[in-house]
Amino acid sequence: MFGLGITELLIILVIILVMFGAGRIPEVFEGLGKGIKNFRKAVSAPDEIDVTPQDEKEDEDDPGEVPPKQS
């Protein structure tokens, strides 16, 4: 697994425990899981993401502007 042995994984877990404390570890991993889930969703469905800048969206929705007639 990424070239990490048991000893390295234990050291990483101890560092995480010291940094965040036992009470916050579930919150940290829950947030990490949600982030990974959102990232996978964004990567797998790029057509659903709206990348239009906000100011262009407002211009399109402006009812005061009348489009020119086409003959």
mmCIF file as Biopython writes it, N, C-alpha, C and O atoms, coordinates in Angstrom:
data_model
#
loop_
_atom_site.group_PDB
_atom_site.id
_atom_site.type_symbol
_atom_site.label_atom_id
_atom_site.label_alt_id
_atom_site.label_comp_id
_atom_site.label_asym_id
_atom_site.label_entity_id
_atom_site.label_seq_id
_atom_site.pdbx_PDB_ins_code
_atom_site.Cartn_x
_atom_site.Cartn_y
_atom_site.Cartn_z
_atom_site.occupancy
_atom_site.B_iso_or_equiv
_atom_site.auth_seq_id
_atom_site.auth_asym_id
_atom_site.pdbx_PDB_model_num
ATOM 1   N N  . MET A ? 1  ? 0.846   -1.184 0.000   1.0 0.0 1  A 1 
ATOM 2   C CA . MET A ? 1  ? 0.000   0.000  0.000   1.0 0.0 1  A 1 
ATOM 3   C C  . MET A ? 1  ? 0.884   1.237  0.000   1.0 0.0 1  A 1 
ATOM 4   O O  . MET A ? 1  ? 1.316   1.671  1.068   1.0 0.0 1  A 1 
ATOM 5   N N  . PHE A ? 2  ? 1.162   1.803  -1.131  1.0 0.0 2  A 1 
ATOM 6   C CA . PHE A ? 2  ? 1.964   3.004  -1.309  1.0 0.0 2  A 1 
ATOM 7   C C  . PHE A ? 2  ? 3.371   2.854  -0.750  1.0 0.0 2  A 1 
ATOM 8   O O  . PHE A ? 2  ? 4.035   3.860  -0.499  1.0 0.0 2  A 1 
ATOM 9   N N  . GLY A ? 3  ? 3.836   1.652  -0.550  1.0 0.0 3  A 1 
ATOM 10  C CA . GLY A ? 3  ? 5.178   1.438  -0.027  1.0 0.0 3  A 1 
ATOM 11  C C  . GLY A ? 3  ? 5.305   1.723  1.459   1.0 0.0 3  A 1 
ATOM 12  O O  . GLY A ? 3  ? 6.421   1.863  1.959   1.0 0.0 3  A 1 
ATOM 13  N N  . LEU A ? 4  ? 4.191   1.813  2.180   1.0 0.0 4  A 1 
ATOM 14  C CA . LEU A ? 4  ? 4.232   2.077  3.618   1.0 0.0 4  A 1 
ATOM 15  C C  . LEU A ? 4  ? 4.061   0.768  4.374   1.0 0.0 4  A 1 
ATOM 16  O O  . LEU A ? 4  ? 3.210   -0.056 4.042   1.0 0.0 4  A 1 
ATOM 17  N N  . GLY A ? 5  ? 4.886   0.597  5.395   1.0 0.0 5  A 1 
ATOM 18  C CA . GLY A ? 5  ? 4.774   -0.590 6.225   1.0 0.0 5  A 1 
ATOM 19  C C  . GLY A ? 5  ? 3.908   -0.318 7.446   1.0 0.0 5  A 1 
ATOM 20  O O  . GLY A ? 5  ? 3.379   0.780  7.619   1.0 0.0 5  A 1 
ATOM 21  N N  . ILE A ? 6  ? 3.776   -1.317 8.274   1.0 0.0 6  A 1 
ATOM 22  C CA . ILE A ? 6  ? 2.970   -1.207 9.488   1.0 0.0 6  A 1 
ATOM 23  C C  . ILE A ? 6  ? 3.540   -0.114 10.406  1.0 0.0 6  A 1 
ATOM 24  O O  . ILE A ? 6  ? 2.786   0.673  10.977  1.0 0.0 6  A 1 
ATOM 25  N N  . THR A ? 7  ? 4.852   -0.069 10.544  1.0 0.0 7  A 1 
ATOM 26  C CA . THR A ? 7  ? 5.482   0.903  11.434  1.0 0.0 7  A 1 
ATOM 27  C C  . THR A ? 7  ? 5.187   2.332  10.990  1.0 0.0 7  A 1 
ATOM 28  O O  . THR A ? 7  ? 4.863   3.180  11.821  1.0 0.0 7  A 1 
ATOM 29  N N  . GLU A ? 8  ? 5.292   2.607  9.700   1.0 0.0 8  A 1 
ATOM 30  C CA . GLU A ? 8  ? 5.028   3.946  9.198   1.0 0.0 8  A 1 
ATOM 31  C C  . GLU A ? 8  ? 3.568   4.339  9.404   1.0 0.0 8  A 1 
ATOM 32  O O  . GLU A ? 8  ? 3.271   5.474  9.779   1.0 0.0 8  A 1 
ATOM 33  N N  . LEU A ? 9  ? 2.653   3.393  9.156   1.0 0.0 9  A 1 
ATOM 34  C CA . LEU A ? 9  ? 1.234   3.678  9.358   1.0 0.0 9  A 1 
ATOM 35  C C  . LEU A ? 9  ? 0.929   3.977  10.823  1.0 0.0 9  A 1 
ATOM 36  O O  . LEU A ? 9  ? 0.153   4.885  11.120  1.0 0.0 9  A 1 
ATOM 37  N N  . LEU A ? 10 ? 1.530   3.225  11.737  1.0 0.0 10 A 1 
ATOM 38  C CA . LEU A ? 10 ? 1.329   3.472  13.164  1.0 0.0 10 A 1 
ATOM 39  C C  . LEU A ? 10 ? 1.860   4.849  13.570  1.0 0.0 10 A 1 
ATOM 40  O O  . LEU A ? 10 ? 1.220   5.551  14.353  1.0 0.0 10 A 1 
ATOM 41  N N  . ILE A ? 11 ? 3.008   5.234  13.053  1.0 0.0 11 A 1 
ATOM 42  C CA . ILE A ? 11 ? 3.568   6.559  13.355  1.0 0.0 11 A 1 
ATOM 43  C C  . ILE A ? 11 ? 2.632   7.652  12.849  1.0 0.0 11 A 1 
ATOM 44  O O  . ILE A ? 11 ? 2.397   8.636  13.549  1.0 0.0 11 A 1 
ATOM 45  N N  . ILE A ? 12 ? 2.096   7.489  11.637  1.0 0.0 12 A 1 
ATOM 46  C CA . ILE A ? 12 ? 1.161   8.472  11.084  1.0 0.0 12 A 1 
ATOM 47  C C  . ILE A ? 12 ? -0.097  8.556  11.934  1.0 0.0 12 A 1 
ATOM 48  O O  . ILE A ? 12 ? -0.582  9.655  12.200  1.0 0.0 12 A 1 
ATOM 49  N N  . LEU A ? 13 ? -0.632  7.430  12.361  1.0 0.0 13 A 1 
ATOM 50  C CA . LEU A ? 13 ? -1.829  7.425  13.208  1.0 0.0 13 A 1 
ATOM 51  C C  . LEU A ? 13 ? -1.569  8.085  14.556  1.0 0.0 13 A 1 
ATOM 52  O O  . LEU A ? 13 ? -2.436  8.799  15.060  1.0 0.0 13 A 1 
ATOM 53  N N  . VAL A ? 14 ? -0.404  7.869  15.151  1.0 0.0 14 A 1 
ATOM 54  C CA . VAL A ? 14 ? -0.067  8.509  16.427  1.0 0.0 14 A 1 
ATOM 55  C C  . VAL A ? 14 ? 0.044   10.016 16.247  1.0 0.0 14 A 1 
ATOM 56  O O  . VAL A ? 14 ? -0.418  10.772 17.102  1.0 0.0 14 A 1 
ATOM 57  N N  . ILE A ? 15 ? 0.641   10.463 15.161  1.0 0.0 15 A 1 
ATOM 58  C CA . ILE A ? 15 ? 0.761   11.902 14.891  1.0 0.0 15 A 1 
ATOM 59  C C  . ILE A ? 15 ? -0.624  12.515 14.728  1.0 0.0 15 A 1 
ATOM 60  O O  . ILE A ? 15 ? -0.889  13.592 15.262  1.0 0.0 15 A 1 
ATOM 61  N N  . ILE A ? 16 ? -1.504  11.846 14.000  1.0 0.0 16 A 1 
ATOM 62  C CA . ILE A ? 16 ? -2.873  12.342 13.838  1.0 0.0 16 A 1 
ATOM 63  C C  . ILE A ? 16 ? -3.582  12.409 15.182  1.0 0.0 16 A 1 
ATOM 64  O O  . ILE A ? 16 ? -4.290  13.378 15.457  1.0 0.0 16 A 1 
ATOM 65  N N  . LEU A ? 17 ? -3.405  11.402 16.019  1.0 0.0 17 A 1 
ATOM 66  C CA . LEU A ? 17 ? -4.026  11.376 17.339  1.0 0.0 17 A 1 
ATOM 67  C C  . LEU A ? 17 ? -3.532  12.536 18.197  1.0 0.0 17 A 1 
ATOM 68  O O  . LEU A ? 17 ? -4.321  13.167 18.900  1.0 0.0 17 A 1 
ATOM 69  N N  . VAL A ? 18 ? -2.240  12.818 18.144  1.0 0.0 18 A 1 
ATOM 70  C CA . VAL A ? 18 ? -1.676  13.918 18.934  1.0 0.0 18 A 1 
ATOM 71  C C  . VAL A ? 18 ? -2.163  15.260 18.406  1.0 0.0 18 A 1 
ATOM 72  O O  . VAL A ? 18 ? -2.472  16.156 19.191  1.0 0.0 18 A 1 
ATOM 73  N N  . MET A ? 19 ? -2.236  15.412 17.085  1.0 0.0 19 A 1 
ATOM 74  C CA . MET A ? 19 ? -2.631  16.705 16.501  1.0 0.0 19 A 1 
ATOM 75  C C  . MET A ? 19 ? -4.095  17.031 16.753  1.0 0.0 19 A 1 
ATOM 76  O O  . MET A ? 19 ? -4.415  18.168 17.099  1.0 0.0 19 A 1 
ATOM 77  N N  . PHE A ? 20 ? -4.979  16.077 16.591  1.0 0.0 20 A 1 
ATOM 78  C CA . PHE A ? 20 ? -6.408  16.358 16.632  1.0 0.0 20 A 1 
ATOM 79  C C  . PHE A ? 20 ? -7.096  15.894 17.912  1.0 0.0 20 A 1 
ATOM 80  O O  . PHE A ? 20 ? -8.177  16.392 18.229  1.0 0.0 20 A 1 
ATOM 81  N N  . GLY A ? 21 ? -6.529  14.986 18.635  1.0 0.0 21 A 1 
ATOM 82  C CA . GLY A ? 21 ? -7.168  14.450 19.825  1.0 0.0 21 A 1 
ATOM 83  C C  . GLY A ? 21 ? -8.144  13.348 19.456  1.0 0.0 21 A 1 
ATOM 84  O O  . GLY A ? 21 ? -8.586  13.250 18.311  1.0 0.0 21 A 1 
ATOM 85  N N  . ALA A ? 22 ? -8.473  12.526 20.430  1.0 0.0 22 A 1 
ATOM 86  C CA . ALA A ? 22 ? -9.318  11.362 20.165  1.0 0.0 22 A 1 
ATOM 87  C C  . ALA A ? 22 ? -10.742 11.753 19.806  1.0 0.0 22 A 1 
ATOM 88  O O  . ALA A ? 22 ? -11.395 11.051 19.034  1.0 0.0 22 A 1 
ATOM 89  N N  . GLY A ? 23 ? -11.235 12.858 20.350  1.0 0.0 23 A 1 
ATOM 90  C CA . GLY A ? 23 ? -12.625 13.256 20.102  1.0 0.0 23 A 1 
ATOM 91  C C  . GLY A ? 23 ? -12.872 13.782 18.710  1.0 0.0 23 A 1 
ATOM 92  O O  . GLY A ? 23 ? -13.968 13.608 18.176  1.0 0.0 23 A 1 
ATOM 93  N N  . ARG A ? 24 ? -11.882 14.424 18.101  1.0 0.0 24 A 1 
ATOM 94  C CA . ARG A ? 24 ? -12.089 15.047 16.790  1.0 0.0 24 A 1 
ATOM 95  C C  . ARG A ? 24 ? -11.720 14.151 15.621  1.0 0.0 24 A 1 
ATOM 96  O O  . ARG A ? 24 ? -12.008 14.503 14.478  1.0 0.0 24 A 1 
ATOM 97  N N  . ILE A ? 25 ? -11.104 13.025 15.858  1.0 0.0 25 A 1 
ATOM 98  C CA . ILE A ? 25 ? -10.681 12.147 14.757  1.0 0.0 25 A 1 
ATOM 99  C C  . ILE A ? 25 ? -11.859 11.696 13.897  1.0 0.0 25 A 1 
ATOM 100 O O  . ILE A ? 25 ? -11.738 11.721 12.672  1.0 0.0 25 A 1 
ATOM 101 N N  . PRO A ? 26 ? -12.999 11.283 14.474  1.0 0.0 26 A 1 
ATOM 102 C CA . PRO A ? 26 ? -14.127 10.911 13.605  1.0 0.0 26 A 1 
ATOM 103 C C  . PRO A ? 26 ? -14.603 12.068 12.730  1.0 0.0 26 A 1 
ATOM 104 O O  . PRO A ? 26 ? -14.974 11.856 11.575  1.0 0.0 26 A 1 
ATOM 105 N N  . GLU A ? 27 ? -14.596 13.292 13.266  1.0 0.0 27 A 1 
ATOM 106 C CA . GLU A ? 27 ? -14.999 14.460 12.482  1.0 0.0 27 A 1 
ATOM 107 C C  . GLU A ? 27 ? -14.032 14.701 11.332  1.0 0.0 27 A 1 
ATOM 108 O O  . GLU A ? 27 ? -14.446 15.014 10.215  1.0 0.0 27 A 1 
ATOM 109 N N  . VAL A ? 28 ? -12.749 14.553 11.611  1.0 0.0 28 A 1 
ATOM 110 C CA . VAL A ? 28 ? -11.732 14.785 10.581  1.0 0.0 28 A 1 
ATOM 111 C C  . VAL A ? 28 ? -11.890 13.782 9.448   1.0 0.0 28 A 1 
ATOM 112 O O  . VAL A ? 28 ? -11.868 14.158 8.276   1.0 0.0 28 A 1 
ATOM 113 N N  . PHE A ? 29 ? -12.050 12.509 9.790   1.0 0.0 29 A 1 
ATOM 114 C CA . PHE A ? 29 ? -12.184 11.490 8.747   1.0 0.0 29 A 1 
ATOM 115 C C  . PHE A ? 29 ? -13.518 11.585 8.021   1.0 0.0 29 A 1 
ATOM 116 O O  . PHE A ? 29 ? -13.606 11.247 6.841   1.0 0.0 29 A 1 
ATOM 117 N N  . GLU A ? 30 ? -14.564 12.043 8.716   1.0 0.0 30 A 1 
ATOM 118 C CA . GLU A ? 30 ? -15.852 12.250 8.048   1.0 0.0 30 A 1 
ATOM 119 C C  . GLU A ? 30 ? -15.733 13.367 7.002   1.0 0.0 30 A 1 
ATOM 120 O O  . GLU A ? 30 ? -16.224 13.235 5.881   1.0 0.0 30 A 1 
ATOM 121 N N  . GLY A ? 31 ? -15.081 14.454 7.380   1.0 0.0 31 A 1 
ATOM 122 C CA . GLY A ? 31 ? -14.863 15.542 6.428   1.0 0.0 31 A 1 
ATOM 123 C C  . GLY A ? 31 ? -13.996 15.111 5.259   1.0 0.0 31 A 1 
ATOM 124 O O  . GLY A ? 31 ? -14.245 15.499 4.117   1.0 0.0 31 A 1 
ATOM 125 N N  . LEU A ? 32 ? -12.988 14.318 5.540   1.0 0.0 32 A 1 
ATOM 126 C CA . LEU A ? 32 ? -12.117 13.802 4.484   1.0 0.0 32 A 1 
ATOM 127 C C  . LEU A ? 32 ? -12.903 12.908 3.531   1.0 0.0 32 A 1 
ATOM 128 O O  . LEU A ? 32 ? -12.730 12.992 2.315   1.0 0.0 32 A 1 
ATOM 129 N N  . GLY A ? 33 ? -13.764 12.054 4.078   1.0 0.0 33 A 1 
ATOM 130 C CA . GLY A ? 33 ? -14.589 11.176 3.245   1.0 0.0 33 A 1 
ATOM 131 C C  . GLY A ? 33 ? -15.549 11.961 2.370   1.0 0.0 33 A 1 
ATOM 132 O O  . GLY A ? 33 ? -15.731 11.632 1.198   1.0 0.0 33 A 1 
ATOM 133 N N  . LYS A ? 34 ? -16.174 13.010 2.933   1.0 0.0 34 A 1 
ATOM 134 C CA . LYS A ? 34 ? -17.084 13.843 2.140   1.0 0.0 34 A 1 
ATOM 135 C C  . LYS A ? 34 ? -16.326 14.561 1.027   1.0 0.0 34 A 1 
ATOM 136 O O  . LYS A ? 34 ? -16.831 14.692 -0.088  1.0 0.0 34 A 1 
ATOM 137 N N  . GLY A ? 35 ? -15.122 15.022 1.330   1.0 0.0 35 A 1 
ATOM 138 C CA . GLY A ? 35 ? -14.319 15.685 0.314   1.0 0.0 35 A 1 
ATOM 139 C C  . GLY A ? 35 ? -13.954 14.756 -0.828  1.0 0.0 35 A 1 
ATOM 140 O O  . GLY A ? 35 ? -14.020 15.143 -1.994  1.0 0.0 35 A 1 
ATOM 141 N N  . ILE A ? 36 ? -13.572 13.541 -0.500  1.0 0.0 36 A 1 
ATOM 142 C CA . ILE A ? 36 ? -13.235 12.551 -1.531  1.0 0.0 36 A 1 
ATOM 143 C C  . ILE A ? 36 ? -14.461 12.210 -2.358  1.0 0.0 36 A 1 
ATOM 144 O O  . ILE A ? 36 ? -14.376 12.080 -3.579  1.0 0.0 36 A 1 
ATOM 145 N N  . LYS A ? 37 ? -15.615 12.063 -1.687  1.0 0.0 37 A 1 
ATOM 146 C CA . LYS A ? 37 ? -16.862 11.740 -2.394  1.0 0.0 37 A 1 
ATOM 147 C C  . LYS A ? 37 ? -17.231 12.863 -3.369  1.0 0.0 37 A 1 
ATOM 148 O O  . LYS A ? 37 ? -17.598 12.591 -4.512  1.0 0.0 37 A 1 
ATOM 149 N N  . ASN A ? 38 ? -17.138 14.116 -2.926  1.0 0.0 38 A 1 
ATOM 150 C CA . ASN A ? 38 ? -17.450 15.240 -3.805  1.0 0.0 38 A 1 
ATOM 151 C C  . ASN A ? 38 ? -16.458 15.339 -4.964  1.0 0.0 38 A 1 
ATOM 152 O O  . ASN A ? 38 ? -16.844 15.664 -6.087  1.0 0.0 38 A 1 
ATOM 153 N N  . PHE A ? 39 ? -15.195 15.063 -4.695  1.0 0.0 39 A 1 
ATOM 154 C CA . PHE A ? 39 ? -14.180 15.100 -5.743  1.0 0.0 39 A 1 
ATOM 155 C C  . PHE A ? 39 ? -14.471 14.043 -6.804  1.0 0.0 39 A 1 
ATOM 156 O O  . PHE A ? 39 ? -14.399 14.324 -8.000  1.0 0.0 39 A 1 
ATOM 157 N N  . ARG A ? 40 ? -14.801 12.822 -6.366  1.0 0.0 40 A 1 
ATOM 158 C CA . ARG A ? 40 ? -15.108 11.758 -7.325  1.0 0.0 40 A 1 
ATOM 159 C C  . ARG A ? 40 ? -16.340 12.092 -8.147  1.0 0.0 40 A 1 
ATOM 160 O O  . ARG A ? 40 ? -16.387 11.815 -9.345  1.0 0.0 40 A 1 
ATOM 161 N N  . LYS A ? 41 ? -17.351 12.695 -7.498  1.0 0.0 41 A 1 
ATOM 162 C CA . LYS A ? 41 ? -18.563 13.072 -8.211  1.0 0.0 41 A 1 
ATOM 163 C C  . LYS A ? 41 ? -18.253 14.141 -9.265  1.0 0.0 41 A 1 
ATOM 164 O O  . LYS A ? 41 ? -18.771 14.086 -10.380 1.0 0.0 41 A 1 
ATOM 165 N N  . ALA A ? 42 ? -17.418 15.099 -8.912  1.0 0.0 42 A 1 
ATOM 166 C CA . ALA A ? 42 ? -17.065 16.160 -9.855  1.0 0.0 42 A 1 
ATOM 167 C C  . ALA A ? 42 ? -16.238 15.626 -11.016 1.0 0.0 42 A 1 
ATOM 168 O O  . ALA A ? 42 ? -16.402 16.076 -12.150 1.0 0.0 42 A 1 
ATOM 169 N N  . VAL A ? 43 ? -15.364 14.683 -10.751 1.0 0.0 43 A 1 
ATOM 170 C CA . VAL A ? 43 ? -14.515 14.126 -11.805 1.0 0.0 43 A 1 
ATOM 171 C C  . VAL A ? 43 ? -15.315 13.226 -12.735 1.0 0.0 43 A 1 
ATOM 172 O O  . VAL A ? 43 ? -15.080 13.220 -13.944 1.0 0.0 43 A 1 
ATOM 173 N N  . SER A ? 44 ? -16.261 12.465 -12.183 1.0 0.0 44 A 1 
ATOM 174 C CA . SER A ? 44 ? -16.988 11.509 -13.015 1.0 0.0 44 A 1 
ATOM 175 C C  . SER A ? 44 ? -18.095 12.157 -13.843 1.0 0.0 44 A 1 
ATOM 176 O O  . SER A ? 44 ? -18.494 11.594 -14.862 1.0 0.0 44 A 1 
ATOM 177 N N  . ALA A ? 45 ? -18.599 13.312 -13.442 1.0 0.0 45 A 1 
ATOM 178 C CA . ALA A ? 45 ? -19.696 13.963 -14.159 1.0 0.0 45 A 1 
ATOM 179 C C  . ALA A ? 45 ? -19.350 15.421 -14.465 1.0 0.0 45 A 1 
ATOM 180 O O  . ALA A ? 45 ? -19.986 16.326 -13.927 1.0 0.0 45 A 1 
ATOM 181 N N  . PRO A ? 46 ? -18.343 15.665 -15.327 1.0 0.0 46 A 1 
ATOM 182 C CA . PRO A ? 46 ? -17.942 17.052 -15.587 1.0 0.0 46 A 1 
ATOM 183 C C  . PRO A ? 46 ? -18.973 17.837 -16.397 1.0 0.0 46 A 1 
ATOM 184 O O  . PRO A ? 46 ? -18.926 19.067 -16.406 1.0 0.0 46 A 1 
ATOM 185 N N  . ASP A ? 47 ? -19.912 17.155 -17.083 1.0 0.0 47 A 1 
ATOM 186 C CA . ASP A ? 47 ? -20.902 17.864 -17.884 1.0 0.0 47 A 1 
ATOM 187 C C  . ASP A ? 47 ? -21.927 18.581 -17.021 1.0 0.0 47 A 1 
ATOM 188 O O  . ASP A ? 47 ? -22.554 19.536 -17.479 1.0 0.0 47 A 1 
ATOM 189 N N  . GLU A ? 48 ? -22.109 18.144 -15.788 1.0 0.0 48 A 1 
ATOM 190 C CA . GLU A ? 48 ? -23.118 18.727 -14.926 1.0 0.0 48 A 1 
ATOM 191 C C  . GLU A ? 48 ? -22.630 19.974 -14.208 1.0 0.0 48 A 1 
ATOM 192 O O  . GLU A ? 48 ? -23.436 20.674 -13.596 1.0 0.0 48 A 1 
ATOM 193 N N  . ILE A ? 49 ? -21.350 20.273 -14.260 1.0 0.0 49 A 1 
ATOM 194 C CA . ILE A ? 49 ? -20.800 21.415 -13.549 1.0 0.0 49 A 1 
ATOM 195 C C  . ILE A ? 49 ? -20.967 22.664 -14.409 1.0 0.0 49 A 1 
ATOM 196 O O  . ILE A ? 49 ? -20.597 22.674 -15.583 1.0 0.0 49 A 1 
ATOM 197 N N  . ASP A ? 50 ? -21.528 23.718 -13.814 1.0 0.0 50 A 1 
ATOM 198 C CA . ASP A ? 50 ? -21.736 24.980 -14.506 1.0 0.0 50 A 1 
ATOM 199 C C  . ASP A ? 50 ? -20.543 25.884 -14.240 1.0 0.0 50 A 1 
ATOM 200 O O  . ASP A ? 50 ? -20.335 26.324 -13.109 1.0 0.0 50 A 1 
ATOM 201 N N  . VAL A ? 51 ? -19.757 26.163 -15.277 1.0 0.0 51 A 1 
ATOM 202 C CA . VAL A ? 51 ? -18.569 26.977 -15.114 1.0 0.0 51 A 1 
ATOM 203 C C  . VAL A ? 51 ? -18.758 28.389 -15.655 1.0 0.0 51 A 1 
ATOM 204 O O  . VAL A ? 51 ? -17.781 29.123 -15.811 1.0 0.0 51 A 1 
ATOM 205 N N  . THR A ? 52 ? -20.008 28.786 -15.947 1.0 0.0 52 A 1 
ATOM 206 C CA . THR A ? 52 ? -20.281 30.118 -16.440 1.0 0.0 52 A 1 
ATOM 207 C C  . THR A ? 52 ? -20.048 31.120 -15.313 1.0 0.0 52 A 1 
ATOM 208 O O  . THR A ? 52 ? -20.571 30.935 -14.214 1.0 0.0 52 A 1 
ATOM 209 N N  . PRO A ? 53 ? -19.273 32.182 -15.562 1.0 0.0 53 A 1 
ATOM 210 C CA . PRO A ? 53 ? -19.069 33.192 -14.515 1.0 0.0 53 A 1 
ATOM 211 C C  . PRO A ? 53 ? -20.397 33.817 -14.083 1.0 0.0 53 A 1 
ATOM 212 O O  . PRO A ? 53 ? -21.337 33.904 -14.874 1.0 0.0 53 A 1 
ATOM 213 N N  . GLN A ? 54 ? -20.464 34.247 -12.833 1.0 0.0 54 A 1 
ATOM 214 C CA . GLN A ? 54 ? -21.697 34.755 -12.250 1.0 0.0 54 A 1 
ATOM 215 C C  . GLN A ? 54 ? -22.221 35.973 -13.016 1.0 0.0 54 A 1 
ATOM 216 O O  . GLN A ? 54 ? -23.431 36.086 -13.214 1.0 0.0 54 A 1 
ATOM 217 N N  . ASP A ? 55 ? -21.351 36.885 -13.453 1.0 0.0 55 A 1 
ATOM 218 C CA . ASP A ? 55 ? -21.822 38.091 -14.143 1.0 0.0 55 A 1 
ATOM 219 C C  . ASP A ? 55 ? -22.454 37.769 -15.500 1.0 0.0 55 A 1 
ATOM 220 O O  . ASP A ? 55 ? -23.366 38.475 -15.930 1.0 0.0 55 A 1 
ATOM 221 N N  . GLU A ? 56 ? -21.991 36.722 -16.179 1.0 0.0 56 A 1 
ATOM 222 C CA . GLU A ? 56 ? -22.610 36.318 -17.446 1.0 0.0 56 A 1 
ATOM 223 C C  . GLU A ? 56 ? -23.984 35.703 -17.217 1.0 0.0 56 A 1 
ATOM 224 O O  . GLU A ? 56 ? -24.883 35.871 -18.041 1.0 0.0 56 A 1 
ATOM 225 N N  . LYS A ? 57 ? -24.154 34.992 -16.105 1.0 0.0 57 A 1 
ATOM 226 C CA . LYS A ? 57 ? -25.455 34.418 -15.781 1.0 0.0 57 A 1 
ATOM 227 C C  . LYS A ? 57 ? -26.473 35.525 -15.546 1.0 0.0 57 A 1 
ATOM 228 O O  . LYS A ? 57 ? -27.619 35.412 -15.982 1.0 0.0 57 A 1 
ATOM 229 N N  . GLU A ? 58 ? -26.075 36.583 -14.869 1.0 0.0 58 A 1 
ATOM 230 C CA . GLU A ? 58 ? -26.978 37.693 -14.589 1.0 0.0 58 A 1 
ATOM 231 C C  . GLU A ? 58 ? -27.389 38.387 -15.881 1.0 0.0 58 A 1 
ATOM 232 O O  . GLU A ? 58 ? -28.537 38.814 -16.008 1.0 0.0 58 A 1 
ATOM 233 N N  . ASP A ? 59 ? -26.470 38.508 -16.848 1.0 0.0 59 A 1 
ATOM 234 C CA . ASP A ? 59 ? -26.788 39.143 -18.123 1.0 0.0 59 A 1 
ATOM 235 C C  . ASP A ? 59 ? -27.832 38.335 -18.895 1.0 0.0 59 A 1 
ATOM 236 O O  . ASP A ? 59 ? -28.709 38.906 -19.543 1.0 0.0 59 A 1 
ATOM 237 N N  . GLU A ? 60 ? -27.737 37.020 -18.825 1.0 0.0 60 A 1 
ATOM 238 C CA . GLU A ? 60 ? -28.679 36.161 -19.548 1.0 0.0 60 A 1 
ATOM 239 C C  . GLU A ? 60 ? -30.074 36.234 -18.949 1.0 0.0 60 A 1 
ATOM 240 O O  . GLU A ? 60 ? -31.063 36.117 -19.674 1.0 0.0 60 A 1 
ATOM 241 N N  . ASP A ? 61 ? -30.168 36.422 -17.653 1.0 0.0 61 A 1 
ATOM 242 C CA . ASP A ? 61 ? -31.449 36.420 -16.960 1.0 0.0 61 A 1 
ATOM 243 C C  . ASP A ? 61 ? -32.084 37.804 -16.887 1.0 0.0 61 A 1 
ATOM 244 O O  . ASP A ? 61 ? -33.150 37.938 -16.286 1.0 0.0 61 A 1 
ATOM 245 N N  . ASP A ? 62 ? -31.488 38.825 -17.462 1.0 0.0 62 A 1 
ATOM 246 C CA . ASP A ? 62 ? -31.992 40.188 -17.366 1.0 0.0 62 A 1 
ATOM 247 C C  . ASP A ? 62 ? -33.251 40.338 -18.230 1.0 0.0 62 A 1 
ATOM 248 O O  . ASP A ? 62 ? -33.151 40.299 -19.457 1.0 0.0 62 A 1 
ATOM 249 N N  . PRO A ? 63 ? -34.437 40.510 -17.619 1.0 0.0 63 A 1 
ATOM 250 C CA . PRO A ? 63 ? -35.671 40.614 -18.408 1.0 0.0 63 A 1 
ATOM 251 C C  . PRO A ? 63 ? -35.832 41.974 -19.090 1.0 0.0 63 A 1 
ATOM 252 O O  . PRO A ? 63 ? -36.643 42.095 -20.007 1.0 0.0 63 A 1 
ATOM 253 N N  . GLY A ? 64 ? -35.096 42.985 -18.678 1.0 0.0 64 A 1 
ATOM 254 C CA . GLY A ? 64 ? -35.214 44.308 -19.261 1.0 0.0 64 A 1 
ATOM 255 C C  . GLY A ? 64 ? -34.604 44.396 -20.656 1.0 0.0 64 A 1 
ATOM 256 O O  . GLY A ? 64 ? -34.916 45.315 -21.413 1.0 0.0 64 A 1 
ATOM 257 N N  . GLU A ? 65 ? -33.776 43.488 -20.984 1.0 0.0 65 A 1 
ATOM 258 C CA . GLU A ? 65 ? -33.096 43.511 -22.284 1.0 0.0 65 A 1 
ATOM 259 C C  . GLU A ? 65 ? -33.914 42.698 -23.291 1.0 0.0 65 A 1 
ATOM 260 O O  . GLU A ? 65 ? -34.213 41.527 -23.057 1.0 0.0 65 A 1 
ATOM 261 N N  . VAL A ? 66 ? -34.268 43.325 -24.402 1.0 0.0 66 A 1 
ATOM 262 C CA . VAL A ? 66 ? -35.073 42.657 -25.414 1.0 0.0 66 A 1 
ATOM 263 C C  . VAL A ? 66 ? -34.140 42.239 -26.556 1.0 0.0 66 A 1 
ATOM 264 O O  . VAL A ? 66 ? -33.407 43.071 -27.089 1.0 0.0 66 A 1 
ATOM 265 N N  . PRO A ? 67 ? -34.163 40.968 -26.932 1.0 0.0 67 A 1 
ATOM 266 C CA . PRO A ? 67 ? -33.288 40.528 -28.018 1.0 0.0 67 A 1 
ATOM 267 C C  . PRO A ? 67 ? -33.783 41.101 -29.349 1.0 0.0 67 A 1 
ATOM 268 O O  . PRO A ? 67 ? -34.987 41.284 -29.530 1.0 0.0 67 A 1 
ATOM 269 N N  . PRO A ? 68 ? -32.875 41.383 -30.272 1.0 0.0 68 A 1 
ATOM 270 C CA . PRO A ? 68 ? -33.269 41.940 -31.565 1.0 0.0 68 A 1 
ATOM 271 C C  . PRO A ? 68 ? -34.062 40.919 -32.390 1.0 0.0 68 A 1 
ATOM 272 O O  . PRO A ? 68 ? -33.846 39.711 -32.290 1.0 0.0 68 A 1 
ATOM 273 N N  . LYS A ? 69 ? -34.978 41.436 -33.199 1.0 0.0 69 A 1 
ATOM 274 C CA . LYS A ? 69 ? -35.778 40.560 -34.062 1.0 0.0 69 A 1 
ATOM 275 C C  . LYS A ? 69 ? -34.925 40.056 -35.213 1.0 0.0 69 A 1 
ATOM 276 O O  . LYS A ? 69 ? -34.092 40.778 -35.761 1.0 0.0 69 A 1 
ATOM 277 N N  . GLN A ? 70 ? -35.152 38.813 -35.559 1.0 0.0 70 A 1 
ATOM 278 C CA . GLN A ? 70 ? -34.451 38.243 -36.715 1.0 0.0 70 A 1 
ATOM 279 C C  . GLN A ? 70 ? -35.422 38.143 -37.861 1.0 0.0 70 A 1 
ATOM 280 O O  . GLN A ? 70 ? -36.529 37.629 -37.694 1.0 0.0 70 A 1 
ATOM 281 N N  . SER A ? 71 ? -35.030 38.623 -39.019 1.0 0.0 71 A 1 
ATOM 282 C CA . SER A ? 71 ? -35.927 38.600 -40.178 1.0 0.0 71 A 1 
ATOM 283 C C  . SER A ? 71 ? -35.652 37.430 -41.066 1.0 0.0 71 A 1 
ATOM 284 O O  . SER A ? 71 ? -36.317 37.260 -42.088 1.0 0.0 71 A 1 
#
